[in-house]
Amino acid sequence: MATLARWCFRHRLLVLLMWLVTLGGVAVASQSAGSAYASVFHVPDTESGKAQDLVKAAFPESAGDMDTVVWRVDEGTVRDAAVRERMSASLERIDRLDTVGSVTSPYSRAGATQISRDGRTAYARITYHKTADELSTDEADSVVDTATEARTEGLRVEVSGPVAEKTEEGEAGSVAEVVGLVAAAIVLYLAFGSLPAMLLPLISALFSVGTGVMSIKLLSHVADVPELAATLSTLIGLGVGIDYALFIITRHRQCLKSGLAPEEAAVRALNTSGRAVLFAGGTVCIALLGLLALRLEFLTGVAIATTLMVVLTMAASVTFMPALLGLFGMRVLSRRERRRPTAEGPRAEQPRGLAVRWAALVQRRPVTLLTTASVVLAVLTIPFFSLRLGISDQGNRPESNTTRQAYDMLEEGFGPGFNGPLQLVAKVGGPDDQAALQRLAGTVRKDPDVATVVSLPARPDATRAVVQVIPRTAPQEEATSDLIARLRDTTIPAAERGTTLAVYVGGQTATFDDFATVMIGKLPWFVLIVVALGFLLLLVAFRSLVIPLTAAVMNLLAAGASFGVLVALFQWGRLSGPLGVGGAGPVEAFLPTIMLAVLFGLSMDYQVFLVSRVHEEWVHSHDNSKAVTVGLTNTSRVINAAALIMICVFFAFVFRKERIISEFGVGLAAAVALDAFVIRTMLVPAVMRVLGAANWWLPGWLDKRLPHLAVEPADPPTPAPAADRKQSPATPAPTQPRT
């Protein structure tokens, strides 16, 4: 690491040019190629997956996704001649598009039920040849534009569905990123008191994130990467990129104040904090790649994209950052800090202020702090026990979106269930099966949670049939999930009994419900993998059984509390309304696994940063109280600054007004806040103070078998400053925190 840091420092202009050329080249390539994001929610070996496969095989011309064109008049009815003529012409133009398989108009015999009872709202079903993932954004735009051209005074026309959603990707702009960067800049300036030192982490993060976003765009052409992955990667990349640069610059500044020349300070910083950055980033990558074990296409794309982003932030931290340090030299210190060594000689920076007073409080009241922190986490965890996973529907999208407006118009005209129809896809073996299917349709029609049942037209000799079921409740509501379960567990088996009929419940709502069910089943295993991996890494790093065990428990407490915050704010609707991301609804099914993967890496970073400094002092003095005090006073300021930056960046993403991204932003911000200000500042030092020497207990037989791993090498003695600086001999550098 020292060799790489020295080379980058001395060849700084070449390194900066290489990064600039890389960013420019990837940007040009991605601009030319465009994006091919795919949201693959197909889950194998589920009923909805089998239903989808049957439809594709039996009705290839109708196997694509389906959109809905909705229109509503302010006065009169949609049957008025002027409205009918205008909308019929619009639907004919849509039907002639190459991507469209068929259009079912409410003015046709087949669509006679597609006009609301009050006559003011109507809809047409558009069936595509392909799925939304297989269609380009331009093809989606052509459908939406053709439909909305029919708008006129007194006639509203909107489009909902998975293809229409493609036209809204990226509409939120970069407001969230700007807000997050401005907030991070303020925290950095308060932490460093130097404009150049404030700019360096931001420049490094922007280069790595910019390169990452463009690379993910190119990656979407060769892998199934969802559009969400690009946004999520930006969120994570900005947070960890700025934090990693913060750790390195903090160490670099400490070395400069100790009397080292800029080059030696940069080499020392990269050889210590730079190694820690690689360790922390590596744990994040391992946790993210752990999503591959779940074997779900959607999460595989997210894992690959976010891992690529973290790798690029690590690369920027250990190459781009030393080049920037060489370019700015002593200016990473404020003017007052640069004048002090000249007047007083270099000296070690001693902890002072709030950090020292807090460490003293931990020594006096460890049990009180332990109890307080535990109560806080326990209270915040209570909502977690009512967690309901699912997929939010289009009713939670921004009100300006055409999909949201179409959703509201359908709900007002026909009821909420029209936004999430179910499909009963049947294998029919003969007349007896046909009769059984009709009896099933009649039984389903009597279900109190069903609004409408329609048997779609089929040939008399067809071996496949589809019955459309419209629930009375919205797609994301728990009652809709209960209806799906009731159909599968009770109603359909009763109809199949004594026949060769086989019926599967499909449709987008059922697919999302199955996805949530699969995720719930896989979540405990993923939690076990993440906790076990963290335990092993800390066991090797600190050669203790107690430290990794307490860390595992605390990580679970932090995860439970952060999920509790999400349940209260989004599932119970305490914050979703004010944020403009819809009302109360389920937490996204894939959010817990992705959040756990990210939180594992981030919490590991703070844990290693704090405990390694405590461990170092313990090795020197074997005084546990002193070790905890020294570790806390030397690391709390950096941990708090790093946490504040992440909180600002993560929470800023609520300005995108997208429910999924808002959940990630709020959830990660809450988790980082709890991890830094409750667990690492209160709970960990209090527990370590109470346990005393037991913190470092390890059976002798295990000690002999564990490999030796040093996250950071010990700092070498600080040499005298360069002669041309005409300073007094440098005092030995203080032992720095281990990250």
C-alpha positions in Angstrom: 0.0 0.0 0.0 2.9 2.4 0.8 4.4 1.8 -2.6 1.1 2.5 -4.4 0.5 5.7 -2.3 4.0 7.0 -3.0 3.7 6.4 -6.7 0.2 8.1 -6.9 1.5 11.0 -4.9 4.6 11.6 -7.1 2.7 11.0 -10.4 -0.4 12.9 -9.3 -1.1 14.6 -12.6 -0.9 11.3 -14.5 -3.3 9.7 -12.0 -5.8 12.5 -12.1 -5.6 12.5 -15.9 -6.3 8.7 -16.0 -9.3 9.1 -13.8 -10.6 12.0 -15.9 -10.1 10.0 -19.1 -11.8 7.0 -17.6 -14.8 9.0 -16.5 -15.1 10.8 -19.8 -14.7 7.5 -21.8 -17.4 5.7 -19.8 -19.7 8.7 -20.0 -19.4 8.9 -23.8 -19.9 5.1 -24.1 -23.0 5.1 -21.8 -24.5 8.1 -23.6 -24.1 6.3 -27.0 -25.4 2.9 -25.8 -28.2 4.2 -23.5 -29.6 2.0 -20.8 -31.3 -1.4 -20.8 -32.5 -1.6 -17.2 -34.7 -4.6 -16.3 -36.9 -5.2 -13.3 -37.2 -9.0 -13.2 -39.7 -10.0 -10.5 -40.3 -13.4 -12.0 -39.8 -15.9 -9.2 -39.3 -19.5 -10.3 -41.2 -22.4 -8.7 -44.1 -20.2 -7.6 -47.8 -20.1 -8.7 -47.5 -16.7 -10.4 -44.4 -17.9 -12.2 -46.2 -21.0 -13.5 -49.2 -18.9 -14.5 -46.9 -16.5 -16.4 -45.2 -19.4 -18.2 -48.6 -20.9 -19.2 -49.8 -17.6 -20.7 -46.6 -17.2 -22.7 -46.9 -20.7 -24.1 -50.6 -20.6 -24.9 -51.0 -16.9 -25.9 -47.7 -15.7 -27.3 -49.3 -12.7 -28.9 -50.7 -11.6 -25.5 -47.8 -12.8 -23.3 -46.4 -9.3 -22.9 -47.2 -6.9 -20.2 -50.4 -4.9 -20.0 -51.0 -1.1 -19.7 -54.2 0.7 -19.1 -55.3 4.0 -20.8 -57.7 5.8 -18.6 -59.8 8.8 -19.4 -62.3 10.8 -17.5 -64.6 13.7 -18.5 -65.5 16.7 -16.3 -69.0 17.0 -17.8 -71.3 14.6 -19.6 -70.2 11.0 -20.2 -67.4 9.1 -22.0 -70.1 7.9 -24.4 -70.7 11.4 -25.8 -70.0 11.4 -29.5 -67.1 13.9 -29.4 -65.3 11.9 -26.6 -65.9 8.6 -28.3 -64.6 9.7 -31.6 -61.5 11.3 -30.1 -60.6 8.4 -27.9 -61.4 5.7 -30.6 -59.0 7.5 -33.0 -56.3 7.6 -30.3 -56.7 3.9 -29.5 -56.5 3.0 -33.2 -53.2 4.8 -33.5 -51.9 2.9 -30.4 -53.1 -0.4 -31.9 -51.0 0.3 -35.1 -47.7 0.6 -33.1 -45.3 -2.3 -33.7 -45.0 -3.0 -29.9 -48.7 -3.4 -29.3 -50.4 -6.8 -29.7 -54.0 -5.7 -29.0 -56.1 -3.0 -27.6 -59.5 -3.7 -25.9 -61.6 -0.6 -26.2 -64.6 0.1 -23.9 -66.5 1.0 -27.1 -66.2 -2.6 -28.4 -68.3 -5.5 -27.4 -65.5 -7.2 -25.6 -64.8 -4.1 -23.4 -68.5 -3.2 -22.6 -67.8 -3.4 -18.9 -64.9 -1.0 -19.1 -67.0 2.1 -18.4 -67.8 3.2 -14.9 -71.4 3.2 -13.6 -71.5 7.0 -13.6 -70.3 7.0 -17.2 -67.5 9.6 -16.5 -64.6 7.2 -16.5 -63.4 4.5 -19.0 -60.3 2.5 -19.7 -58.8 0.5 -22.5 -56.4 -2.5 -22.0 -53.2 -2.4 -24.1 -51.5 -5.8 -24.4 -47.9 -5.8 -25.7 -45.9 -8.4 -27.6 -43.1 -8.1 -25.1 -42.6 -7.5 -21.4 -41.8 -4.0 -20.1 -38.2 -5.1 -19.6 -37.9 -6.0 -23.2 -39.2 -2.7 -24.5 -37.1 0.4 -24.8 -37.8 3.7 -23.1 -38.5 5.2 -26.6 -41.0 2.5 -27.4 -42.8 3.2 -24.0 -42.7 6.9 -24.7 -44.4 6.5 -28.1 -47.4 4.7 -26.4 -47.8 7.2 -23.6 -47.4 10.2 -26.0 -49.9 8.8 -28.5 -52.4 8.2 -25.7 -52.0 11.6 -24.0 -52.3 13.5 -27.3 -56.0 13.0 -26.9 -56.2 15.3 -23.9 -58.3 18.3 -24.3 -60.2 20.7 -22.1 -62.6 18.7 -19.9 -61.0 15.4 -21.0 -58.2 13.9 -18.9 -56.1 11.0 -20.3 -53.5 9.1 -18.4 -51.7 5.7 -18.7 -50.8 3.2 -16.0 -48.8 0.0 -16.0 -45.3 -1.4 -16.1 -44.5 0.0 -19.6 -45.8 3.5 -18.7 -43.5 3.4 -15.6 -40.5 3.2 -17.9 -41.3 6.8 -19.1 -40.9 8.1 -15.5 -37.5 6.6 -14.8 -35.1 9.3 -13.7 -37.7 12.0 -13.6 -36.7 13.0 -10.0 -33.5 14.6 -11.3 -30.5 15.2 -9.1 -32.0 17.3 -6.3 -31.3 14.6 -3.7 -27.7 14.3 -4.7 -27.2 18.1 -4.6 -28.9 18.4 -1.2 -26.8 15.5 0.2 -23.5 16.9 -1.1 -24.2 20.4 0.3 -25.0 19.0 3.7 -21.9 16.8 3.6 -19.8 19.8 2.6 -21.0 21.7 5.7 -20.2 18.8 8.0 -16.7 18.5 6.4 -16.0 22.1 6.7 -17.0 22.1 10.4 -14.8 19.0 10.9 -11.7 20.3 9.1 -12.0 24.1 9.0 -10.3 24.1 5.6 -11.9 24.6 2.2 -9.4 22.3 0.4 -9.9 19.6 3.0 -13.6 19.9 2.6 -13.4 19.6 -1.2 -11.2 16.6 -1.4 -13.7 14.0 -0.2 -16.4 15.5 -2.4 -14.2 15.5 -5.5 -13.1 11.9 -4.9 -16.7 10.7 -4.3 -18.0 12.5 -7.4 -15.4 10.9 -9.7 -16.0 7.4 -8.3 -19.8 7.7 -8.3 -19.9 9.3 -11.7 -17.8 6.5 -13.2 -19.9 4.0 -11.3 -23.3 5.3 -12.5 -22.1 5.3 -16.2 -20.5 1.8 -15.8 -23.8 0.4 -14.3 -25.6 1.9 -17.3 -23.3 -0.1 -19.6 -23.6 -3.2 -17.4 -27.4 -3.2 -17.9 -26.8 -4.3 -21.5 -25.1 -7.5 -20.5 -26.9 -8.3 -17.2 -30.4 -7.9 -15.7 -29.8 -4.8 -13.7 -32.9 -3.0 -12.3 -33.2 0.8 -12.6 -33.4 0.9 -8.8 -29.8 -0.5 -8.7 -28.4 2.7 -10.3 -30.1 5.0 -7.8 -29.3 2.8 -4.8 -25.7 2.6 -6.0 -25.5 6.3 -6.1 -26.9 6.6 -2.6 -24.4 4.1 -1.2 -21.5 5.3 -3.3 -21.8 8.9 -2.1 -22.1 7.8 1.5 -19.2 5.4 1.7 -17.0 7.4 -0.8 -17.1 10.5 1.2 -16.6 8.6 4.5 -13.6 6.6 3.2 -12.0 9.8 2.0 -12.7 11.4 5.4 -10.8 8.7 7.2 -7.8 9.0 5.0 -7.7 12.8 5.1 -8.1 12.8 8.8 -5.1 10.6 9.2 -3.1 12.7 6.7 -3.9 15.9 8.6 -2.8 14.3 11.9 0.5 13.2 10.3 1.1 16.7 8.9 0.5 18.2 12.4 3.0 15.7 13.8 5.7 17.1 11.6 5.7 14.8 8.5 6.3 16.2 5.1 3.2 16.0 2.8 4.4 12.9 0.9 5.3 10.9 4.0 2.0 12.0 5.6 0.1 10.7 2.5 2.0 7.4 2.5 1.4 7.0 6.3 -2.3 7.8 5.9 -2.7 5.3 3.0 -0.7 2.6 4.7 -2.9 2.8 7.8 -6.4 4.3 7.1 -6.1 3.2 3.4 -5.8 -0.4 4.5 -8.7 0.0 6.8 -10.8 1.4 3.9 -10.0 -1.7 1.8 -11.0 -3.9 4.8 -14.2 -2.0 5.3 -15.1 -1.8 1.6 -14.2 -5.4 1.2 -16.7 -6.4 4.0 -19.4 -4.3 2.2 -18.7 -6.1 -1.1 -18.8 -9.5 0.6 -22.1 -8.7 2.2 -23.6 -7.4 -1.0 -22.4 -10.4 -3.0 -24.0 -12.5 -0.3 -27.3 -11.5 -2.1 -26.3 -13.8 -4.9 -26.9 -16.8 -2.6 -30.6 -15.9 -2.6 -30.7 -16.8 -6.3 -33.2 -14.1 -7.3 -32.6 -12.3 -10.6 -33.7 -8.9 -9.2 -31.3 -9.0 -6.2 -28.5 -10.4 -8.4 -28.6 -7.3 -10.5 -28.7 -5.1 -7.4 -25.8 -7.0 -5.8 -23.5 -6.7 -8.9 -24.3 -3.0 -9.5 -23.8 -1.9 -5.9 -20.6 -4.0 -5.5 -19.2 -2.4 -8.6 -19.9 1.0 -7.1 -18.2 0.2 -3.8 -15.2 -1.2 -5.6 -14.8 2.1 -7.5 -15.1 4.1 -4.4 -12.3 2.0 -2.8 -10.1 2.4 -5.9 -10.6 6.2 -5.8 -9.8 6.3 -2.1 -6.4 4.6 -2.6 -5.3 6.1 -5.9 -7.2 9.3 -6.7 -7.0 10.5 -3.1 -3.2 10.4 -2.7 -2.9 12.2 -6.0 -5.2 15.0 -4.7 -3.2 15.1 -1.5 -0.1 15.7 -3.5 -1.8 18.4 -5.5 -3.0 20.3 -2.5 0.0 19.7 -0.2 -0.1 21.6 3.1 -3.3 23.4 2.1 -5.4 20.5 3.6 -4.7 22.3 6.9 -6.3 25.6 7.7 -4.1 28.7 7.8 -4.0 28.7 11.6 -3.0 25.0 11.6 -0.2 25.7 9.1 1.1 28.6 11.2 1.1 26.6 14.5 4.0 24.2 13.6 6.1 27.1 12.5 5.6 28.9 15.8 5.4 26.0 18.2 7.0 23.1 16.4 5.1 20.0 15.4 3.1 18.3 18.1 0.6 15.6 18.5 -3.1 16.5 18.4 -4.6 15.6 21.8 -8.3 14.7 22.3 -10.2 17.4 24.1 -13.6 18.8 24.7 -16.8 16.8 24.5 -15.0 13.5 23.6 -13.0 13.6 26.8 -16.0 14.5 29.0 -18.1 11.8 27.4 -15.4 9.1 28.0 -15.3 10.2 31.6 -19.0 9.8 31.9 -18.8 6.2 30.5 -16.3 5.4 33.2 -18.5 6.8 35.9 -21.9 5.5 34.7 -21.5 2.5 32.4 -24.5 0.6 33.7 -26.8 3.7 33.4 -25.6 4.3 29.8 -26.0 0.6 28.9 -29.5 0.6 30.3 -30.5 3.8 28.5 -29.1 2.6 25.2 -30.9 -0.7 25.5 -34.2 0.9 26.3 -33.9 3.2 23.3 -33.2 0.3 21.0 -35.9 -1.8 22.5 -38.6 0.9 22.1 -37.6 1.5 18.5 -37.7 -2.2 17.8 -41.3 -2.7 18.9 -42.9 -1.7 15.5 -40.6 -4.3 13.8 -42.7 -7.1 15.2 -45.6 -5.9 13.0 -43.4 -5.7 9.8 -45.3 -6.6 6.7 -43.3 -7.1 3.5 -44.8 -6.4 0.1 -44.5 -4.3 -3.0 -45.9 -0.8 -3.1 -48.3 -0.1 -5.9 -48.5 2.9 -8.3 -50.7 4.7 -5.8 -47.6 5.6 -3.9 -45.8 7.3 -6.9 -45.5 11.1 -7.1 -48.8 12.8 -7.9 -47.4 14.4 -11.0 -46.8 11.0 -12.7 -49.2 9.8 -15.3 -49.2 6.3 -13.7 -50.3 7.8 -10.3 -53.0 9.9 -11.9 -54.3 7.0 -13.9 -54.3 4.9 -10.7 -56.4 7.5 -8.9 -58.8 7.8 -11.8 -59.4 4.0 -11.9 -59.8 3.9 -8.2 -62.4 6.7 -8.3 -64.3 5.2 -11.2 -64.1 1.5 -10.6 -62.6 0.8 -7.2 -59.1 0.2 -6.0 -58.9 -3.4 -7.1 -59.0 -2.5 -10.8 -55.3 -1.4 -10.3 -54.2 -4.9 -9.5 -56.3 -7.6 -11.3 -55.6 -11.2 -10.6 -55.5 -13.9 -13.3 -56.7 -17.5 -12.8 -54.7 -19.3 -15.5 -56.1 -22.8 -16.0 -55.0 -26.0 -17.8 -58.3 -27.4 -19.2 -58.4 -31.1 -20.3 -62.0 -31.3 -21.6 -65.7 -30.3 -21.2 -65.7 -31.5 -17.5 -62.8 -29.2 -16.8 -64.5 -26.3 -18.7 -67.6 -26.8 -16.5 -65.4 -26.9 -13.3 -63.7 -23.7 -14.3 -67.1 -22.0 -14.8 -68.2 -23.2 -11.4 -65.0 -21.9 -10.0 -65.6 -18.5 -11.5 -69.1 -18.4 -10.0 -67.7 -19.3 -6.5 -65.0 -16.7 -6.7 -67.6 -14.1 -7.8 -69.4 -14.7 -4.5 -66.2 -14.0 -2.4 -66.9 -10.8 -0.4 -63.4 -9.4 -1.3 -64.0 -9.8 -5.1 -65.5 -7.0 -7.1 -65.7 -8.5 -10.6 -64.9 -11.8 -12.3 -64.6 -12.0 -16.1 -63.8 -15.1 -18.2 -61.6 -14.0 -21.1 -62.6 -15.2 -24.5 -61.1 -18.5 -25.6 -61.6 -21.1 -28.4 -64.0 -24.0 -27.6 -61.1 -26.5 -28.1 -58.6 -24.4 -26.1 -56.5 -26.2 -23.5 -55.7 -23.0 -21.6 -58.1 -20.5 -20.2 -57.9 -17.2 -18.2 -60.3 -15.8 -15.7 -59.7 -12.3 -14.6 -60.5 -11.5 -10.9 -60.8 -7.9 -9.7 -60.4 -7.6 -5.9 -62.2 -4.9 -3.9 -59.0 -3.8 -2.3 -55.8 -2.1 -3.6 -52.9 -4.3 -4.7 -50.7 -3.5 -1.7 -53.4 -4.0 0.9 -53.2 -7.0 3.2 -56.7 -8.0 2.3 -55.6 -8.6 -1.3 -52.8 -10.9 -0.1 -55.4 -12.7 2.1 -57.6 -13.1 -1.0 -54.7 -14.7 -3.0 -53.9 -17.1 -0.2 -57.6 -18.0 0.2 -58.0 -18.7 -3.5 -54.9 -20.9 -3.5 -55.5 -22.8 -0.3 -59.2 -23.3 -0.3 -61.3 -22.1 -3.3 -59.2 -23.5 -6.1 -58.4 -26.9 -4.6 -62.1 -27.4 -4.0 -62.9 -26.7 -7.6 -60.1 -29.0 -8.9 -61.1 -31.9 -6.8 -62.4 -34.8 -9.0 -61.1 -33.2 -12.3 -57.9 -32.8 -14.2 -58.3 -29.1 -14.0 -55.2 -27.2 -12.8 -55.5 -23.5 -11.9 -52.8 -21.0 -10.9 -53.2 -17.5 -9.6 -51.1 -15.1 -11.6 -50.9 -11.4 -12.6 -48.6 -8.7 -11.4 -50.2 -8.4 -8.0 -49.8 -12.2 -7.4 -46.2 -12.0 -8.7 -45.3 -9.3 -6.2 -47.0 -11.2 -3.4 -45.0 -14.3 -4.2 -41.8 -12.3 -4.4 -42.5 -11.0 -0.9 -43.3 -14.5 0.4 -40.0 -15.9 -1.0 -38.1 -13.0 0.5 -39.6 -13.6 3.9 -38.6 -17.2 3.7 -35.0 -16.4 2.7 -34.5 -13.5 5.1 -33.6 -15.6 8.3 -30.9 -17.5 6.3 -29.4 -14.2 5.0 -29.4 -12.7 8.5 -27.6 -15.8 9.7 -25.0 -15.6 6.9 -24.3 -11.9 7.6 -24.0 -12.3 11.4 -21.8 -15.3 11.1 -19.5 -13.6 8.6 -19.2 -10.6 10.9 -18.5 -12.8 13.8 -15.6 -14.6 12.0 -14.0 -11.4 10.8 -14.0 -9.8 14.2 -12.9 -13.0 15.8 -9.8 -13.0 13.6 -9.2 -9.3 13.8 -9.3 -9.0 17.6 -8.7 -12.6 18.8 -11.6 -12.5 21.2 -14.9 -14.4 21.5 -16.7 -11.8 23.5 -16.1 -8.8 21.1 -17.6 -10.5 18.0 -20.4 -12.0 20.1 -21.5 -8.6 21.5 -21.0 -7.0 18.1 -23.4 -9.6 16.5 -26.1 -8.9 19.2 -25.7 -5.2 18.8 -25.9 -5.3 15.0 -29.1 -7.3 15.3 -30.5 -4.7 17.7 -29.5 -1.9 15.3 -31.2 -3.6 12.4 -34.3 -4.3 14.4 -34.5 -0.7 15.6 -34.0 0.7 12.1 -36.6 -1.6 10.6 -38.9 -0.5 13.5 -38.4 3.1 12.3 -39.4 2.1 8.8 -42.5 0.3 9.9 -43.7 3.3 12.0 -42.9 5.9 9.3 -44.0 4.0 6.1 -46.1 0.9 7.0 -48.1 2.9 9.6 -47.9 6.0 7.4 -46.5 8.4 10.0 -44.1 10.0 7.4 -45.0 8.6 4.0 -47.7 11.2 3.5 -45.6 14.3 4.4 -42.8 12.9 2.2 -45.1 12.8 -0.8 -44.7 9.0 -1.3 -48.2 7.8 -0.8 -50.0 6.5 2.3 -49.5 3.6 4.6 -48.3 0.5 2.9 -46.0 -2.5 3.2 -42.2 -2.2 3.4 -40.6 -3.2 0.1 -39.9 -7.0 0.2 -36.3 -6.7 -1.0 -35.4 -3.8 1.3 -34.4 -5.8 4.5 -31.9 -8.0 2.7 -30.2 -5.1 0.8 -30.2 -2.9 3.9 -28.7 -5.7 6.1 -25.9 -6.1 3.5 -25.1 -2.4 3.5 -25.4 -2.0 7.3 -23.2 -5.0 7.9 -20.3 -3.3 6.1 -20.9 0.1 7.6 -21.3 -1.2 11.2 -18.2 -3.3 10.7 -16.3 -0.1 9.7 -17.3 1.8 12.9 -16.8 -1.3 15.1 -13.2 -1.9 13.8 -12.4 1.8 14.0 -13.4 2.0 17.7 -12.5 -1.4 19.1 -9.1 -1.6 17.4 -8.0 1.5 19.1 -9.3 0.1 22.4 -7.5 -3.2 21.7 -4.2 -1.4 20.9 -4.3 0.4 24.3 -5.2 -2.9 26.0 -2.2 -4.6 24.5 0.1 -1.8 25.8 -1.4 -1.3 29.3 -3.7 -4.2 30.1 -5.9 -1.6 31.8 -9.4 -2.1 30.4 -10.8 1.2 31.8 -7.9 3.2 30.3 -8.2 1.3 27.0 -11.9 2.1 26.7 -11.3 5.8 27.6 -8.4 6.2 25.1 -10.3 4.4 22.3 -13.5 6.5 22.8 -11.7 9.8 23.0 -9.5 9.2 19.9 -12.3 7.9 17.6 -15.6 9.5 18.6 -15.1 12.7 16.7 -14.2 10.9 13.4 -17.0 8.4 13.9 -19.6 11.1 14.6 -18.4 13.2 11.6 -18.5 10.2 9.3 -22.0 9.3 10.6 -23.3 12.8 10.1 -22.2 12.8 6.5 -23.8 9.5 5.8 -27.0 10.6 7.5 -27.1 13.7 5.4 -26.5 11.9 2.2 -28.9 9.1 2.9 -31.8 11.2 4.2 -31.4 13.7 1.3 -32.7 11.0 -1.0 -36.2 11.5 0.3 -36.3 14.5 -2.0 -36.6 12.1 -4.9 -40.2 11.5 -3.7 -40.0 7.8 -4.7 -41.3 5.5 -2.0 -38.7 2.8 -2.5 -35.8 5.2 -2.5 -37.3 7.2 0.4 -37.5 3.9 2.4 -33.9 3.1 1.7 -32.7 6.7 2.5 -34.6 6.9 5.8 -33.8 3.4 6.8 -30.1 3.7 6.2 -30.0 7.2 7.8 -31.8 5.8 10.9 -29.5 2.8 11.1 -26.3 4.8 10.8 -27.6 7.3 13.4 -28.4 4.4 15.8 -25.1 2.7 15.1 -22.9 5.7 15.6 -24.7 7.7 18.4 -26.3 4.9 20.4 -24.3 1.7 19.8 -20.7 2.9 19.2 -20.9 5.9 21.4 -22.9 4.5 24.3 -23.6 0.8 24.2 -20.2 -0.6 23.0 -18.0 1.4 25.4 -20.4 0.8 28.3 -20.5 -3.0 27.7 -16.7 -3.1 27.3 -16.3 -1.1 30.6 -18.6 -3.5 32.5 -17.0 -6.7 31.1 -13.4 -5.6 31.8 -10.7 -8.1 31.0 -13.3 -10.6 29.8 -13.6 -8.6 26.6 -10.3 -10.2 25.4 -11.0 -13.8 26.4 -10.1 -16.5 23.9 -9.5 -20.2 24.5 -5.8 -21.2 24.0 -6.6 -23.9 21.6 -8.5 -21.5 19.3 -5.8 -18.8 19.6 -3.2 -21.2 18.2 -5.4 -22.0 15.2 -6.6 -18.5 14.2 -4.6 -16.6 11.5 -3.1 -13.3 12.5 -4.8 -10.4 10.8 -3.7 -6.7 11.2 -6.2 -4.3 9.8 -3.6 -1.6 10.1 0.1 -1.9 10.7 1.5 0.0 13.7 2.6 3.5 13.0 6.4 3.8 12.6 8.3 6.5 14.6 7.7 9.9 13.1 10.9 11.2 11.4 12.2 14.7 11.8 10.5 17.1 9.4 12.1 18.0 6.1 15.0 20.4 6.5 13.6 23.0 4.1 10.7 23.5 6.4 13.0 24.7 9.2 11.0 23.2 12.0 12.1 21.9 15.3 12.6 18.1 15.5 9.3 16.3 15.3 7.8 14.7 18.3 6.8 11.1 18.0 3.4 10.8 16.3 0.6 9.6 18.6 -0.7 6.2 18.1 -3.6 6.7 15.7 -7.0 5.1 15.7 -7.2 1.9 13.8 -10.0 1.9 11.2 
